[in-house]
Amino acid sequence: MRRSAKVKAGLLALVLALAAASVAVAQVTSLYYQEVEKDGRIYVFNTPERYASWQASGDMGTAVTLLGRGANGETIVAENEAAMDLYLFKHNLPAYDRPTPKPAAAAAFPANKFGIRVFADASSKSNKDEFTGVKRDDSGVGVDVKRTYFTFTHQFDAIWSAQFQSDIGEQGARRFDVFVKKAFVEAKLFPMATFRLGSADTPWVPYVEGIYGMRYLEQVITDHLSFGTSAEWGFHILGANPLWAYQFTVGNGRGFSNPTRSKSVDFEGRVSLTPVKGLNLAVGGYSGKRGQDLESKPALHTATRQDVLVAYNADRFHIGGEYFTSNNWNQVALAPKDKADGYSTWAQLIVNPAWMVFARYDQSDPSKDLKPKLQFTYYNAGLQWKLNSSFFAAFTYKYAEVEGGTVGTGNGTIGSANANGKGKYNEIGVFSVYNF
């Protein structure tokens, strides 16, 4: 019995071995291979169609050729890399060395990008009516997060994209409010023709912010005094090349936080020139009813603004300035007319990649006709530290003075309730920006 079991086991092993061998033979015989020697060359094929075509025409077409690699030093012409590998393996020759194929690159589109930007500060400030000696409630010591932006961009393909940006920031007594700052669809047909529909950057304020480079510390003068805004609902067209750039907006006129409707639209534009590297020259303009031309109360005036910028950003220093003048900016729906103008200058000395010394000075007459004595003066100075491309911090002193009334600014209302009085604003602290 024991011997019989051993015989049966042996027979079973033999059957399995024969079966495996037959499968291997079938696999080998099912792989087509043809090798032909002609005129001192060896032609190798691994598809019958290519072999038949070569027999009929004598044309090998695209092939892999190895000089002197045949069994007797012949040149091998193979239909493809697989055929070459089969020939070398069959004749026990060294393998055909070639670079390992790189993995296929991931598809460029669609693509998503998400980012967070935070403006924060720790400071001590005083906002005082010098006539009454009373300080405003925003005086004191504290830590503050002035703005937080969440930005999501979806790139559909090389032309189409969409962007959404929320803006969380201080809004006076209401403290923090959440706004939709940007929400637009973009078609970038070529560098000189990009179209945006929705709430997007306006032509002037973001452009100056990019040249100035310290938005986290303070708004540029037109935005700081509310003679302009950084984003607007509407239709936008822009383009740029190394020499010049332009941007035009047809918008609602009320800024990104108030997508209201009115009887007319507003127009804003900018043309900028870079004749040499670092030198920026720009002019801009605005005209419209600022969203106040309503059916129940038609606008009485058209608000206009003209802008000029000259700036030079070199490797070791930045210097620049902008000037604006406006008509009826805050009088669109009121009978009296008014004018305003102002300028801002700045200088930045880059000591080394980590440290920069800076200063800025602003002057404005916010209401030349209605309040001719009203004057606004502002300056700041400090030292900026750059940890990396994501984090900047600046130890800064800010000062603002308003004579002849009050002025609303990015730092709150400054001035005196008495038309002959004066208000002073002082702030010292550390201001920072972090980009996630």
C-alpha positions as CSV (number, residue, x, y, z in Angstrom):
1,M,0.0,0.0,0.0
2,R,2.8,2.4,0.9
3,R,4.6,1.6,-2.4
4,S,1.4,2.1,-4.4
5,A,0.8,5.6,-2.8
6,K,4.4,6.6,-3.7
7,V,3.8,5.5,-7.3
8,K,0.6,7.5,-7.5
9,A,2.2,10.6,-6.1
10,G,5.1,10.3,-8.6
11,L,2.6,9.9,-11.5
12,L,0.7,13.0,-10.3
13,A,3.9,15.1,-10.1
14,L,4.9,13.9,-13.6
15,V,1.5,14.9,-15.0
16,L,1.7,18.4,-13.5
17,A,5.3,18.9,-14.8
18,L,4.2,17.9,-18.3
19,A,1.2,20.3,-18.1
20,A,3.4,23.2,-17.0
21,A,5.9,22.5,-19.8
22,S,3.1,22.4,-22.4
23,V,1.8,25.8,-21.2
24,A,5.3,27.3,-21.4
25,V,5.8,25.8,-24.9
26,A,2.4,27.2,-25.9
27,Q,3.4,30.7,-24.6
28,V,6.8,30.6,-26.5
29,T,5.3,29.3,-29.7
30,S,2.6,31.9,-29.7
31,L,5.2,34.7,-29.7
32,Y,6.0,35.6,-33.4
33,Y,9.7,35.8,-34.3
34,Q,11.4,36.0,-37.7
35,E,15.1,36.5,-38.4
36,V,16.5,37.0,-41.9
37,E,20.1,37.6,-43.0
38,K,20.5,39.7,-46.1
39,D,23.4,41.7,-47.6
40,G,25.5,41.3,-44.4
41,R,22.7,42.5,-42.2
42,I,20.3,40.6,-40.0
43,Y,16.7,41.7,-40.1
44,V,14.5,40.7,-37.1
45,F,10.7,40.9,-36.8
46,N,8.2,40.1,-34.1
47,T,4.9,40.8,-36.0
48,P,3.9,38.9,-39.2
49,E,2.5,42.1,-40.8
50,R,5.8,43.9,-40.7
51,Y,7.7,40.9,-42.0
52,A,5.3,40.6,-44.9
53,S,5.5,44.3,-45.7
54,W,9.4,44.1,-45.7
55,Q,9.3,41.0,-48.0
56,A,7.1,42.9,-50.5
57,S,8.9,46.2,-50.5
58,G,12.3,45.7,-49.0
59,D,11.7,48.8,-46.9
60,M,12.2,48.3,-43.1
61,G,10.8,51.7,-42.2
62,T,11.3,52.8,-38.6
63,A,13.6,50.4,-36.9
64,V,16.2,49.8,-34.1
65,T,19.7,49.4,-35.5
66,L,22.8,48.1,-33.6
67,L,26.1,48.1,-35.5
68,G,28.3,45.1,-35.1
69,R,26.2,43.4,-32.5
70,G,25.3,40.3,-34.4
71,A,26.5,36.8,-33.5
72,N,29.3,37.2,-36.1
73,G,29.7,40.9,-36.0
74,E,26.8,41.7,-38.3
75,T,24.6,44.8,-38.1
76,I,21.2,44.0,-36.6
77,V,18.1,45.8,-37.9
78,A,15.1,45.1,-35.6
79,E,11.5,46.0,-36.1
80,N,11.3,47.3,-32.6
81,E,12.9,47.0,-29.2
82,A,11.1,43.7,-28.4
83,A,12.4,42.1,-31.6
84,M,16.0,43.2,-30.7
85,D,15.6,41.8,-27.2
86,L,14.5,38.4,-28.6
87,Y,17.4,38.2,-31.1
88,L,20.0,39.0,-28.4
89,F,18.4,36.5,-26.0
90,K,18.2,33.8,-28.6
91,H,21.9,34.1,-29.5
92,N,23.0,34.5,-25.9
93,L,24.4,38.0,-26.6
94,P,24.7,41.0,-24.2
95,A,21.5,42.7,-23.5
96,Y,20.4,45.9,-25.5
97,D,21.1,48.7,-23.0
98,R,18.8,51.7,-23.2
99,P,17.5,54.3,-20.7
100,T,14.7,53.2,-18.5
101,P,11.5,54.8,-19.8
102,K,10.4,57.7,-17.5
103,P,7.0,57.5,-16.0
104,A,4.4,59.5,-17.8
105,A,4.1,63.0,-16.5
106,A,0.9,63.8,-14.6
107,A,-1.7,65.7,-16.6
108,A,-1.2,69.5,-16.3
109,F,-5.0,70.1,-16.2
110,P,-7.3,70.3,-14.4
111,A,-5.2,71.8,-11.6
112,N,-6.2,73.3,-8.2
113,K,-4.4,75.8,-6.0
114,F,-5.4,76.9,-2.5
115,G,-3.7,79.6,-0.4
116,I,-4.2,81.6,2.8
117,R,-2.8,85.1,3.5
118,V,-3.0,86.7,7.0
119,F,-2.2,90.3,8.0
120,A,-1.6,90.5,11.7
121,D,-0.1,93.0,14.2
122,A,0.7,93.6,17.8
123,S,0.9,97.3,18.6
124,S,0.1,100.2,20.8
125,K,-1.8,103.1,19.3
126,S,-3.4,106.4,20.2
127,N,-6.2,108.2,18.2
128,K,-6.8,111.5,19.9
129,D,-8.9,114.6,19.2
130,E,-6.4,117.3,20.2
131,F,-9.1,120.0,20.5
132,T,-11.1,118.1,23.2
133,G,-8.3,116.0,24.5
134,V,-10.4,112.8,24.2
135,K,-9.0,109.6,22.7
136,R,-11.2,107.4,20.5
137,D,-12.1,103.9,21.7
138,D,-9.7,102.3,19.2
139,S,-6.8,103.6,21.2
140,G,-4.8,101.1,23.4
141,V,-2.7,98.0,23.2
142,G,-3.7,94.8,21.4
143,V,-3.0,92.0,19.0
144,D,-5.0,92.1,15.8
145,V,-5.6,90.2,12.6
146,K,-6.6,92.9,10.1
147,R,-7.3,90.7,7.1
148,T,-7.4,87.0,6.2
149,Y,-7.8,85.9,2.6
150,F,-8.7,82.4,1.5
151,T,-8.0,81.9,-2.2
152,F,-9.0,78.9,-4.4
153,T,-8.0,78.8,-8.0
154,H,-9.2,76.1,-10.5
155,Q,-7.4,75.8,-13.8
156,F,-9.6,74.0,-16.3
157,D,-7.0,74.1,-19.1
158,A,-4.4,76.4,-20.6
159,I,-7.0,79.0,-21.3
160,W,-9.9,78.8,-18.8
161,S,-9.7,79.2,-15.1
162,A,-11.8,80.4,-12.1
163,Q,-10.9,82.0,-8.8
164,F,-12.7,82.5,-5.5
165,Q,-11.3,84.6,-2.7
166,S,-13.0,85.3,0.6
167,D,-11.9,88.4,2.7
168,I,-12.3,88.4,6.5
169,G,-11.5,91.8,8.0
170,E,-12.2,94.5,10.4
171,Q,-15.3,96.5,9.8
172,G,-15.5,99.1,12.6
173,A,-18.1,98.4,15.3
174,R,-19.2,95.2,13.5
175,R,-15.6,93.9,14.0
176,F,-15.0,91.0,11.6
177,D,-17.1,90.5,8.5
178,V,-16.7,88.0,5.7
179,F,-16.9,89.2,2.1
180,V,-16.5,87.6,-1.3
181,K,-13.6,89.6,-2.6
182,K,-13.0,87.7,-5.8
183,A,-15.2,85.4,-7.8
184,F,-14.5,85.3,-11.5
185,V,-14.1,83.2,-14.5
186,E,-11.1,83.9,-16.7
187,A,-10.1,83.2,-20.3
188,K,-6.5,83.9,-21.1
189,L,-6.4,83.8,-24.9
190,F,-2.8,85.1,-25.1
191,P,-0.6,87.3,-22.9
192,M,-2.1,90.5,-24.3
193,A,-5.8,89.4,-24.0
194,T,-7.1,88.0,-20.7
195,F,-10.8,88.4,-20.0
196,R,-12.5,88.1,-16.5
197,L,-16.1,88.1,-15.6
198,G,-17.1,88.6,-11.9
199,S,-15.4,90.3,-9.0
200,A,-11.7,90.7,-9.8
201,D,-8.8,93.1,-9.2
202,T,-9.4,96.7,-10.3
203,P,-6.8,98.3,-12.7
204,W,-5.2,100.8,-10.3
205,V,-5.1,99.9,-6.6
206,P,-3.7,96.3,-6.9
207,Y,-1.2,97.5,-9.5
208,V,0.2,100.2,-7.1
209,E,0.2,97.6,-4.2
210,G,2.4,95.3,-6.3
211,I,4.9,98.1,-7.0
212,Y,4.9,99.4,-3.4
213,G,5.1,95.9,-2.0
214,M,4.0,96.6,1.6
215,R,0.2,96.2,1.5
216,Y,0.3,94.2,4.8
217,L,1.6,97.3,6.5
218,E,-0.7,99.9,5.0
219,Q,-3.0,100.4,2.0
220,V,-1.9,102.6,-0.8
221,I,-3.3,106.2,-0.6
222,T,-6.3,105.9,-2.9
223,D,-7.5,102.8,-1.0
224,H,-6.4,104.2,2.4
225,L,-8.6,107.3,1.9
226,S,-11.5,105.4,0.1
227,F,-10.9,107.1,-3.2
228,G,-10.6,103.7,-4.8
229,T,-11.1,100.0,-4.2
230,S,-9.0,96.9,-4.9
231,A,-11.7,94.7,-6.4
232,E,-14.9,95.3,-8.4
233,W,-17.8,93.3,-9.9
234,G,-17.9,93.6,-13.6
235,F,-16.1,92.8,-16.9
236,H,-12.3,93.0,-17.0
237,I,-9.8,92.9,-19.8
238,L,-6.1,93.0,-19.3
239,G,-2.8,92.1,-20.9
240,A,1.0,92.6,-20.5
241,N,4.3,92.1,-22.2
242,P,7.8,93.1,-21.0
243,L,7.4,96.7,-22.3
244,W,3.9,97.7,-21.4
245,A,0.6,96.5,-19.8
246,Y,-3.0,97.6,-19.7
247,Q,-6.2,96.8,-17.8
248,F,-9.8,98.1,-18.2
249,T,-12.9,97.4,-16.1
250,V,-16.5,98.0,-16.7
251,G,-18.0,97.6,-13.2
252,N,-20.9,98.2,-10.9
253,G,-19.2,101.0,-9.1
254,R,-19.7,99.9,-5.5
255,G,-16.7,97.7,-4.9
256,F,-16.5,94.0,-4.1
257,S,-18.5,94.2,-0.8
258,N,-21.6,95.6,-2.4
259,P,-22.6,94.0,-5.7
260,T,-25.6,96.4,-6.2
261,R,-27.4,97.4,-9.4
262,S,-27.8,100.9,-10.8
263,K,-28.9,102.6,-14.1
264,S,-25.3,102.9,-15.4
265,V,-21.9,101.3,-15.2
266,D,-18.5,102.7,-14.2
267,F,-15.3,102.7,-16.2
268,E,-11.7,102.4,-14.8
269,G,-8.5,101.8,-16.7
270,R,-4.7,101.8,-16.5
271,V,-1.8,101.8,-19.0
272,S,1.7,101.2,-17.7
273,L,5.1,101.2,-19.2
274,T,8.4,99.6,-18.2
275,P,11.0,101.1,-20.6
276,V,13.9,99.7,-18.6
277,K,14.0,97.0,-16.0
278,G,12.7,98.2,-12.7
279,L,11.3,101.5,-14.0
280,N,7.5,101.7,-13.8
281,L,5.4,104.5,-15.3
282,A,1.7,104.4,-15.2
283,V,-1.4,106.5,-15.8
284,G,-5.0,105.6,-14.8
285,G,-8.5,107.0,-14.7
286,Y,-12.0,106.4,-13.4
287,S,-15.4,107.7,-14.4
288,G,-18.9,106.8,-13.3
289,K,-21.8,107.2,-10.8
290,R,-20.3,104.8,-8.2
291,G,-23.4,102.6,-8.2
292,Q,-25.6,105.5,-7.0
293,D,-27.6,106.2,-10.2
294,L,-30.9,104.7,-9.0
295,E,-34.4,104.8,-10.3
296,S,-35.7,106.4,-7.1
297,K,-32.8,108.8,-6.9
298,P,-30.8,109.6,-10.0
299,A,-27.2,110.6,-9.7
300,L,-26.4,114.3,-9.8
301,H,-22.8,114.2,-10.7
302,T,-20.2,111.9,-12.3
303,A,-17.3,110.8,-10.1
304,T,-13.9,111.0,-11.8
305,R,-10.3,110.2,-10.7
306,Q,-7.0,110.6,-12.5
307,D,-3.9,108.7,-11.3
308,V,-0.1,108.9,-12.1
309,L,2.7,106.6,-10.8
310,V,6.4,106.8,-11.2
311,A,8.6,104.2,-9.4
312,Y,11.9,102.5,-9.7
313,N,12.6,99.1,-8.1
314,A,16.3,98.2,-8.2
315,D,18.0,95.3,-6.5
316,R,19.2,97.3,-3.5
317,F,16.5,100.0,-3.2
318,H,13.0,100.9,-4.2
319,I,11.7,104.4,-4.6
320,G,8.3,105.7,-6.0
321,G,5.3,107.8,-5.7
322,E,1.7,108.2,-6.9
323,Y,-0.6,111.2,-7.3
324,F,-4.4,111.3,-7.7
325,T,-7.0,114.0,-8.2
326,S,-10.7,113.5,-8.2
327,N,-14.0,115.3,-8.7
328,N,-17.3,114.6,-6.8
329,W,-16.0,111.3,-5.5
330,N,-18.3,111.5,-2.5
331,Q,-20.8,113.9,-4.0
332,V,-22.4,111.8,-6.7
333,A,-25.9,111.9,-5.1
334,L,-25.5,115.3,-3.5
335,A,-25.9,118.8,-5.0
336,P,-22.7,120.5,-3.9
337,K,-19.6,119.7,-6.0
338,D,-16.2,118.9,-4.5
339,K,-12.6,118.1,-5.4
340,A,-9.8,116.2,-3.8
341,D,-6.2,115.3,-4.5
342,G,-3.2,113.7,-2.8
343,Y,0.1,112.1,-3.2
344,S,2.2,109.3,-1.6
345,T,5.9,108.8,-1.8
346,W,8.0,105.9,-0.5
347,A,11.6,104.7,-0.3
348,Q,13.0,101.3,0.7
349,L,16.7,100.4,1.3
350,I,17.4,96.6,1.0
351,V,20.4,96.1,3.4
352,N,20.6,92.4,2.6
353,P,18.2,89.6,1.7
354,A,16.8,89.5,5.2
355,W,16.6,93.2,6.2
356,M,15.1,96.3,4.7
357,V,14.7,99.9,6.0
358,F,11.6,101.8,4.7
359,A,9.7,105.0,5.0
360,R,6.6,106.5,3.4
361,Y,4.9,110.0,3.4
362,D,1.4,110.9,2.3
363,Q,-0.4,114.2,1.9
364,S,-4.0,114.9,0.8
365,D,-6.7,117.5,0.6
366,P,-9.8,115.3,0.8
367,S,-12.4,118.1,0.3
368,K,-10.9,121.1,-1.4
369,D,-14.2,122.9,-2.2
370,L,-16.5,122.0,0.7
371,K,-13.8,121.8,3.5
372,P,-10.8,123.7,2.2
373,K,-9.1,123.6,5.6
374,L,-9.3,119.8,5.8
375,Q,-5.9,118.3,5.4
376,F,-4.5,114.8,5.9
377,T,-0.9,114.0,6.6
378,Y,0.5,110.5,7.1
379,Y,3.9,108.8,7.4
380,N,5.5,105.6,8.5
381,A,9.0,104.3,9.0
382,G,10.6,101.1,10.2
383,L,12.7,98.0,9.7
384,Q,11.4,94.9,7.9
385,W,12.7,91.3,8.5
386,K,12.2,88.6,5.8
387,L,12.3,85.1,7.2
388,N,11.5,83.5,3.8
389,S,9.2,84.1,0.8
390,S,6.2,83.3,3.0
391,F,6.8,85.4,6.1
392,F,7.6,89.1,6.6
393,A,7.5,91.2,9.8
394,A,8.1,94.9,10.3
395,F,8.8,96.9,13.4
396,T,7.0,100.2,12.4
397,Y,6.0,103.6,13.6
398,K,2.9,105.2,12.0
399,Y,1.7,108.8,12.4
400,A,-1.3,110.6,10.9
401,E,-2.6,114.1,11.5
402,V,-5.9,115.6,10.3
403,E,-6.6,119.3,10.5
404,G,-10.0,121.0,9.9
405,G,-12.4,118.1,10.5
406,T,-12.3,114.3,10.3
407,V,-11.2,111.9,7.6
408,G,-12.1,108.2,7.3
409,T,-8.9,106.1,6.8
410,G,-7.8,102.5,6.8
411,N,-6.8,103.0,10.4
412,G,-10.2,104.4,11.4
413,T,-11.6,108.0,11.6
414,I,-9.0,110.5,12.5
415,G,-9.4,114.2,13.3
416,S,-11.5,116.6,15.4
417,A,-15.2,117.2,15.7
418,N,-14.3,120.9,15.7
419,A,-13.6,122.4,12.3
420,N,-10.7,124.4,13.7
421,G,-9.3,121.4,15.7
422,K,-6.8,118.8,15.0
423,G,-6.6,115.0,15.5
424,K,-3.5,112.9,15.8
425,Y,-2.9,109.2,15.3
426,N,0.2,107.3,16.6
427,E,0.9,103.6,16.4
428,I,4.0,101.6,17.1
429,G,4.3,97.8,16.9
430,V,5.1,94.7,14.8
431,F,3.2,94.1,11.6
432,S,3.4,90.9,9.7
433,V,2.1,88.9,6.8
434,Y,2.1,85.1,6.4
435,N,1.3,83.2,3.2
436,F,0.3,79.6,3.6
